[in-house]
């Protein structure tokens, strides 16, 4: 996003910014409606994957290791 300002946070604190693709299979992401459009369509399974990814990163950062 042109208006994304998270980079200013990363200048002060260690971190990373991740983008999770949520465009449904078979749709060209370059032609898909943008996230803030009333025509947006998300691949529901991507949300589960994203939650697992972000949870894992948070737990790892806190020193909690899962088997």
Number of C-alpha atoms within 10 A of each C-alpha: 4 4 5 7 9 11 12 9 11 12 9 8 9 7 11 9 8 9 6 12 12 18 21 15 9 6 10 10 13 8 8 15 15 13 12 7 9 8 9 12 15 15 12 11 10 15 14 10 13 16 12 12 13 12 12 15 13 12 12 12 10 9 9 11 9 7 3
